[in-house]
């Protein structure tokens, strides 16, 4: 197991499946017209070109729009008066609406996602970025330590994980915590202050960006970890935030998801499977299937020979923890990887293992090195978990379906770095009346319905919309999602509290 969050590492298996279904939000003619409108705005937008911005022509899937590439310098650690400055890069797409409001800052998930990469990927969320311009300048931000804002090198520790031995929680935790300490020391030698890579510092970055844009208020738009950052910003500067649109919300005390909620997700997945006669016949007892396979792997791990580049073979012992890690990576979106995951469990239940070497290779499980990127590493460790929640996590993890793997390498790294944890006051959920739209998928395998309601319980001006059958990446699953966001941003009453998305064929 490699040490960038195992879930992200395993997700490389899903390279061809890693993007959500993209439903066109604008026709070709509409996109062309939007491009024309943007070009007409060029001379006007030059009038409010901010410091350190350069005009560019941005292109995605053949659509060209005028935009600005900008950068600001922020302290790496505001708690250190001698802190170095690091760059925050962004793209700004000028507003197209006649009565444009506050700038809208997109907050990518992860932690570690890039806003600039999100808008740049062909298709994907680009149409939604363009639709949001009706309401204000839209900012694709690379948060500190991500994308073009990344200045810290990746740390390759001296710690490794055995590939052909039984893995225990004690062994894994010990190696990872040693690697964490090594990497903090490594970054310090490189002039990087890991203590500055916290969600609180990122929230202060957003306020500094607001000031740079000469805006009294800003609106925030984010997903997953992006909502975590939005919550922190709502606490830091509640009077400076106009509106908030969040999907697949992760609360400030929810960096570590509760195993009981993961188990409840599998119950909802079974209900979805039961809606399809062919799938219901193939998977009448999904939890029983999963537990049988996990029990087999716990009693009899599977020895494998993994081909390597020099023509030799690498010994590898495929264990329950590996399967739990794969499941954790693949349950986020039912339309992308769940059908494949069901097939993997079925073949292993039938003692068919021929696909495992390729699976292990593509997931990167046979890489023994433990490595970290400072942003994704430090953000999670800093946000941490309260003692009470950790106690409940440990009580639930032993008997749960994916065990301790959904959040790996947390909570294994919890409070591993002295002084990095932000404390329980940070983890208290925000309480305010900022107009907020929450979009939640019923089959989200990362941030669960129960958790999202808990995270937003203190928001008195909250509009909740459930996207039935959608998973974690739900922005682009239906044009109705975009219409809902537009209604909210126009201060109109949101017409639907539920959007229905068609289930995938779990069995073809």
VEXMAR-713531 format. One line per 8 residues: for each residue z, y, x of C-alpha. Coordinates in Angstrom, 3 decimals. Each point is the difference from the previous one (the first is absolute). Layout:
N
Z:Y:X | ...
***
This chain:
508
0.000:0.000:0.000 | -0.969:3.410:1.314 | 2.200:2.973:-0.395 | -1.882:2.565:-1.904 | 1.344:-0.643:-3.504 | -0.891:-3.649:-0.601 | -1.345:0.759:-3.438 | -2.552:2.418:1.462
-0.813:-2.446:2.788 | -0.570:-2.904:-2.353 | -2.091:2.235:-2.233 | -2.735:-0.079:2.658 | -0.793:-3.340:-1.593 | -1.218:1.975:-2.986 | -2.368:2.302:1.859 | -2.808:-0.605:-2.412
2.370:0.275:-2.954 | 2.221:2.796:1.217 | -1.287:2.776:-2.247 | 0.680:0.237:-3.712 | -2.784:-0.306:-2.494 | -1.852:3.295:-0.133 | -1.079:1.186:-3.427 | -2.453:2.901:0.273
1.653:3.134:-1.354 | -3.056:2.210:0.332 | -3.654:-0.824:-0.528 | -2.486:0.701:2.781 | -1.148:3.112:-1.864 | 3.579:1.199:-0.460 | 0.753:-0.538:3.689 | -3.152:1.888:0.973
0.967:2.853:-2.312 | 3.494:0.038:1.468 | -1.508:0.202:3.471 | -2.176:2.928:-1.167 | 3.067:1.758:-1.416 | 1.808:-0.498:3.275 | -2.862:1.461:1.984 | -0.061:3.013:-2.301
3.672:0.501:0.792 | -0.528:0.092:3.752 | -0.266:3.774:0.346 | 2.927:0.495:-2.358 | 2.154:-2.612:1.760 | -0.626:1.670:3.358 | 2.089:2.878:-1.329 | 3.099:-2.144:0.037
-0.605:-1.984:3.122 | 3.386:-0.573:1.606 | 1.011:0.022:3.660 | -1.214:-2.948:2.081 | -2.589:-1.081:-2.571 | -3.641:-0.766:0.673 | -2.645:-0.243:-2.737 | -1.662:-3.408:-0.206
-2.431:-1.814:-2.236 | 1.771:-3.135:-1.149 | -2.083:-2.964:-1.121 | 0.991:-3.137:-1.872 | -2.457:-2.481:-1.483 | -2.829:2.529:0.174 | 1.968:2.794:-1.693 | 0.417:3.116:2.147
2.670:2.603:-0.623 | 1.207:3.034:1.875 | 3.493:-0.395:1.389 | 2.296:1.191:2.764 | 1.572:-1.994:2.812 | 3.368:1.472:0.864 | 3.022:-0.612:2.173 | 3.516:1.395:0.271
2.621:-0.599:2.674 | 3.428:-1.244:-1.076 | 3.146:-0.873:1.980 | 0.179:-3.717:0.716 | 3.750:0.102:-0.619 | 1.404:3.085:-1.693 | 3.524:-1.141:0.939 | -0.870:0.615:3.664
-0.540:3.642:0.901 | -2.026:-1.078:3.041 | -2.267:-2.298:-2.007 | -3.669:-0.117:0.872 | -2.593:0.963:-2.584 | -2.297:-2.597:-1.541 | -3.152:0.562:-2.086 | -0.446:-0.575:-3.716
-3.684:-0.338:-0.831 | -1.436:0.389:-3.476 | -3.200:0.481:-1.957 | -0.049:2.674:-2.692 | -2.456:-0.223:-2.878 | -0.170:3.419:-1.756 | 0.721:0.123:-3.705 | -2.895:-0.095:-2.438
1.894:1.038:-3.138 | -0.165:3.535:-1.352 | 3.773:0.175:-0.324 | 1.067:-2.090:2.957 | 3.696:-0.489:0.517 | 2.171:-0.993:2.924 | -1.430:-1.963:2.941 | 0.198:-3.755:-0.604
1.163:-2.033:3.006 | -0.903:-3.700:0.096 | 2.747:-2.205:1.482 | -1.264:-3.357:1.267 | 2.010:-3.207:-0.204 | 1.180:-2.386:2.683 | 1.901:1.525:1.670 | -2.845:0.486:2.439
-2.940:0.667:-2.308 | -2.436:2.829:0.715 | -0.991:2.505:-2.673 | -3.158:0.903:1.898 | -1.010:-3.667:0.264 | 0.676:-0.449:-3.713 | -2.418:2.743:-1.044 | -2.496:-1.015:2.699
-0.340:-3.673:-0.958 | -3.310:-0.500:-1.879 | 0.637:0.235:-3.717 | 3.637:-1.063:-0.262 | 2.124:3.002:-1.149 | -2.516:2.700:0.968 | -1.122:0.586:-3.637 | 3.614:0.579:-1.009
0.482:2.493:2.834 | -3.034:1.872:-1.317 | 1.239:-0.129:-3.602 | 3.348:1.458:1.053 | -1.738:3.138:1.352 | -0.165:1.299:-3.562 | 3.698:0.802:0.352 | 0.264:1.465:3.490
-0.900:-0.465:3.639 | 0.395:-3.686:0.832 | 1.555:-0.837:3.358 | -0.534:-3.397:1.656 | 2.940:-0.017:2.397 | 0.563:-2.217:3.012 | 3.795:-0.126:0.051 | 1.801:0.179:3.343
-0.860:-2.984:2.165 | -2.957:-1.147:-2.129 | -3.774:0.199:0.341 | -1.116:3.140:1.826 | 3.620:1.171:0.158 | 0.989:-2.966:2.133 | 1.061:0.938:3.533 | 2.402:-2.834:0.903
-1.294:-3.185:1.651 | 0.622:-3.386:-1.558 | 2.887:-1.874:1.596 | -0.608:-3.561:1.177 | 3.462:-1.381:0.659 | 0.888:-2.782:2.425 | 1.420:-2.017:-2.880 | -2.056:-2.831:-1.479
0.345:-2.476:-2.844 | -0.284:-3.737:0.658 | -3.102:-1.456:-1.625 | 0.916:-3.681:0.107 | 3.716:0.046:-0.759 | 2.108:0.204:-3.133 | 0.640:3.628:-0.908 | 3.451:1.000:-1.208
1.128:3.308:-1.475 | 2.381:0.403:2.921 | -2.737:-0.499:2.613 | -2.516:2.281:-1.744 | 2.543:2.757:-0.570 | 1.250:-0.130:3.593 | -3.497:0.226:1.518 | -1.077:2.829:-2.269
3.114:2.080:0.582 | -0.401:-0.401:3.759 | -3.644:1.032:-0.323 | 1.024:3.061:-2.025 | 2.373:1.195:2.709 | -2.648:-0.605:2.678 | -2.563:2.015:-1.942 | 2.258:2.995:-0.610
0.647:0.086:3.756 | -3.746:-0.371:0.664 | -0.867:2.906:-2.284 | 2.658:2.149:1.621 | -1.655:-0.646:3.378 | -3.281:1.100:-1.561 | 1.553:3.240:-1.218 | 0.166:-1.173:-3.624
3.154:0.567:-2.025 | 0.201:-2.899:-2.452 | 2.918:1.701:-1.756 | -2.422:2.533:-1.454 | -2.036:-2.519:-1.954 | 1.919:0.014:-3.260 | -0.938:0.699:-3.590 | 2.286:3.028:0.038
-1.959:1.522:2.910 | -3.266:-0.764:-1.813 | 1.284:1.782:-3.095 | 0.714:3.061:2.141 | -3.559:-0.310:1.331 | -1.271:0.319:-3.556 | 1.993:3.186:-0.508 | -1.394:1.373:3.264
-3.513:-0.906:-1.177 | 0.688:1.843:-3.269 | 0.899:3.108:1.948 | -3.090:-0.399:2.189 | -2.123:-0.088:-3.169 | 1.746:3.172:-1.201 | 0.968:-1.716:-3.241 | 3.102:0.720:-2.044
-0.112:-3.579:-1.273 | -1.906:-3.202:0.660 | -0.701:-3.084:-2.061 | 0.468:-3.478:1.432 | -2.151:-3.049:-0.683 | 0.911:-3.316:1.597 | 0.280:-3.754:-0.246 | 2.544:-2.551:1.254
1.680:1.445:3.126 | -1.732:3.266:-0.925 | 2.255:0.109:-3.068 | 3.017:-0.643:2.259 | -0.983:3.097:1.962 | -0.599:1.907:-3.245 | 3.529:-0.849:-1.198 | 1.466:1.275:3.275
-2.035:3.206:-0.338 | 1.229:0.480:-3.579 | 3.558:-0.062:1.302 | -0.731:2.274:2.957 | -1.964:2.730:-1.778 | 0.139:-0.455:-3.796 | -0.888:3.646:-0.686 | -3.113:-0.226:2.155
-1.660:-2.912:-1.805 | -2.276:0.613:-2.970 | -0.922:-3.507:-1.210 | 0.254:-3.570:1.297 | -2.321:-2.950:-0.662 | 1.246:-3.313:1.364 | -1.057:-3.621:-0.347 | 1.747:-3.212:1.010
3.151:1.937:0.752 | 2.412:-0.910:2.788 | 3.407:1.618:-0.427 | 2.092:1.458:2.792 | 2.267:-3.069:-0.022 | -2.869:-2.452:-0.441 | -1.481:-0.444:3.452 | 1.368:-3.526:-0.357
-1.100:-1.560:-3.293 | 2.371:-2.298:-1.860 | -0.879:-3.737:-0.007 | 1.001:-0.369:-3.656 | -2.686:2.531:-0.946 | -2.565:-1.968:2.001 | 0.967:-3.150:-1.899 | -0.398:1.884:-3.296
-3.495:1.021:1.122 | -0.977:-3.667:0.336 | 1.188:-0.469:-3.577 | -2.350:2.769:-1.153 | -2.785:-1.545:2.057 | 0.568:-3.332:-1.775 | -0.286:1.786:-3.346 | -3.311:1.496:1.132
-1.257:-3.395:1.147 | 0.954:-1.498:-3.367 | -2.430:2.376:-1.717 | -2.916:-1.929:1.558 | -0.219:-3.630:-1.212 | -1.727:-1.220:3.147 | 2.557:1.685:2.276 | 2.915:-1.077:-2.195
-1.128:-3.614:0.343 | -0.305:0.344:3.788 | 3.305:1.850:0.485 | 2.384:-0.983:-2.822 | 3.049:0.536:2.249 | -0.795:2.477:2.751 | 3.570:0.353:1.224 | 0.364:-3.781:0.164
-3.217:-0.246:2.040 | 1.170:2.669:2.420 | 3.451:-1.503:0.431 | -1.473:-3.484:0.635 | -2.196:1.357:2.776 | 2.832:2.047:1.506 | 2.342:-2.998:-0.072 | -2.631:-2.143:1.720
-0.478:2.577:2.714 | 3.746:0.384:0.450 | 0.473:-3.770:0.442 | -3.245:-0.700:1.831 | -1.712:2.973:1.641 | -3.678:-0.640:0.693 | -1.084:-0.250:3.674 | -3.373:1.668:0.575
-2.514:0.446:2.794 | -1.309:3.564:-0.065 | -3.300:0.558:1.868 | 0.131:2.763:2.622 | -2.756:1.901:1.790 | -0.054:-2.085:3.163 | -0.825:-3.126:-1.985 | 3.490:-1.433:0.141
2.420:-0.463:-2.877 | 3.347:1.669:-0.640 | 2.900:-1.987:-1.419 | 1.403:1.614:-3.117 | 2.651:-1.127:-2.480 | -0.732:1.260:-3.524 | 3.297:0.507:-1.812 | 1.437:1.184:-3.297
0.524:3.521:1.368 | -3.720:0.238:0.813 | -0.949:-1.014:-3.549 | 2.534:2.423:-1.467 | -1.474:2.740:2.160 | -3.523:-0.796:-1.149 | 1.127:0.041:-3.623 | 1.745:3.341:0.515
-3.220:1.509:1.332 | -2.213:-1.423:-2.732 | 1.915:0.708:-3.218 | -0.398:3.794:0.014 | -3.165:-0.003:-2.126 | -0.911:-2.917:-2.295 | -3.700:0.858:0.047 | -0.324:-0.161:3.766
1.918:-2.878:1.470 | 2.077:-1.865:-2.578 | -2.801:-2.464:-0.940 | -0.363:-0.820:3.695 | 3.764:-0.390:0.390 | 0.102:-2.431:-2.922 | -2.677:-2.087:1.703 | 1.974:-0.077:3.255
3.121:-1.265:-1.779 | -2.005:-2.633:-1.877 | -1.679:-1.361:3.116 | 3.321:-0.197:1.865 | 1.621:-1.700:-2.992 | -2.772:-2.609:0.273 | 0.698:-0.367:3.748 | -3.336:1.569:0.968
0.463:2.093:3.129 | -3.486:0.444:1.476 | -0.126:3.690:-0.963 | 3.284:0.880:1.742 | -1.240:0.634:3.573 | -2.511:2.581:-1.248 | 2.616:1.495:-2.300 | 2.499:0.346:2.848
-2.618:1.536:2.301 | -1.263:2.542:-2.496 | 3.533:1.018:-0.909 | 0.952:0.446:3.653 | 2.974:-2.347:-0.322 | -0.833:-1.675:3.297 | 0.534:3.218:1.966 | 3.490:-0.373:1.512
0.390:3.644:1.082 | 2.392:2.386:-1.710 | -1.358:3.531:-0.187 | 0.684:3.172:-1.962 | -1.652:3.264:-0.981 | 2.640:2.715:0.068 | -0.769:1.438:-3.428 | 0.040:-3.149:-2.127
2.910:-1.402:2.013 | 2.272:3.042:-0.041 | -0.690:1.123:-3.576 | 1.200:-3.293:-1.470 | 3.012:-0.322:2.296 | 1.002:3.602:-0.727 | -0.272:-0.374:-3.788 | 2.036:-3.207:0.219
2.148:-1.403:-2.790 | 3.475:0.583:-1.436 | 2.675:-2.579:0.784 | 0.324:-1.000:-3.649 | -3.735:-0.563:-0.388 | -0.123:-1.963:3.271 | 2.806:-2.224:-1.232 | -1.921:-0.731:-3.200
-3.178:-0.616:1.997 | 1.726:-2.593:2.174 | 1.478:-1.702:-3.069 | -3.434:-0.309:-1.606 | -2.188:-0.747:3.022 | 1.150:-3.572:0.675 | -1.263:-1.406:-3.296 | -2.911:2.372:-0.670
-3.661:-0.946:0.188 | -1.007:2.100:3.014 | 3.457:0.155:1.570 | 0.407:2.784:2.544 | -3.709:0.447:0.718 | -1.187:2.605:-2.518 | 1.439:2.917:2.002 | -0.218:-1.492:3.500
1.080:1.211:2.545 | 2.544:1.624:-2.294 | 2.891:-0.540:-0.574 | -0.015:-1.812:3.339 | -0.333:3.371:1.754 | 2.431:1.838:-2.241 | 2.107:2.413:2.105 | -1.443:-1.506:3.174
-0.350:3.475:1.562 | 3.164:2.065:0.203 | -0.369:3.379:-1.686 | -3.347:-0.710:-1.693 | 1.294:-0.997:-3.447 | -0.110:2.968:-2.420 | 3.116:-1.018:-1.925 | 0.866:-0.631:-3.626
-0.362:3.633:-1.089 | -3.683:-0.185:0.883 | -0.314:-3.225:-2.027 | 1.305:1.575:-3.220 | -2.771:0.290:-2.561 | -1.244:3.531:-0.790 | 1.107:1.882:-3.107 | -2.229:2.847:-1.202
-2.317:1.231:-2.752 | -3.225:0.111:2.047 | -2.898:-1.185:-2.214 | -0.687:-3.505:1.309 | -2.504:-2.682:-0.996 | 0.881:-3.606:0.871 | -2.703:-2.700:-0.115 | 1.237:-3.599:0.245
-1.859:-3.327:0.022 | 1.530:-2.936:-1.836 | -1.241:-2.425:2.690 | 0.967:2.112:3.000 | 1.331:-2.468:2.571 | 1.438:2.650:2.348 | 1.752:2.653:-2.071 | 1.235:-1.457:-3.241
0.270:1.494:-3.487 | 3.789:-0.294:-0.024 | 0.281:1.709:3.375 | -2.314:2.866:-0.939 | 2.039:0.808:-3.090 | 3.146:-0.022:2.138 | -1.577:2.285:2.611 | -1.011:2.613:-2.593
3.097:-0.104:-2.216 | 1.107:3.496:1.077 | -3.300:1.703:-0.897 | 0.450:1.791:-3.328 | -3.664:1.064:-0.337 | -1.574:-3.405:0.600 | -3.144:-1.390:-1.639 | -0.298:-3.783:0.354
-3.247:-1.907:-0.369 | -0.199:-3.767:0.470 | -3.283:-1.549:1.151 | 0.102:-3.501:-1.431 | -1.268:-2.740:2.344 | -0.466:2.459:2.893 | 1.564:-0.588:3.395 | 1.244:2.270:2.762
-3.253:1.893:0.693 | -0.711:1.241:-3.501 | -1.557:3.450:0.403 | -3.571:-1.262:-0.232 | 0.295:-2.934:-2.391 | -1.113:1.930:-3.090 | -1.501:3.380:-0.928 | 2.941:0.269:-2.425
2.310:0.451:2.977 | -1.983:3.048:1.115 | -0.093:1.390:-3.550 | 3.772:-0.390:-0.209 | 0.502:1.882:3.272 | -2.375:2.747:-1.180 | 1.890:0.400:-3.285 | 3.274:0.275:1.870
-1.332:2.529:2.498 | -1.455:2.096:-2.858 | 3.453:0.129:-1.620 | -1.369:-1.958:-2.939 | 1.900:-2.740:-1.773 | -0.836:-3.317:1.624 | -1.799:-1.981:-2.670 | 0.885:-3.524:1.035
3.248:-1.554:1.171 | -1.827:-3.254:0.777 | -3.364:-0.654:1.623 | -1.344:-3.549:-0.159 | -1.847:-1.470:2.958 | -1.840:-3.304:-0.255 | 1.605:-2.932:1.800 | -1.924:-1.737:2.788
-1.187:-3.579:-0.442 | 2.818:-1.886:1.708 | -2.146:-3.157:-0.092 | -3.780:0.192:0.216
***
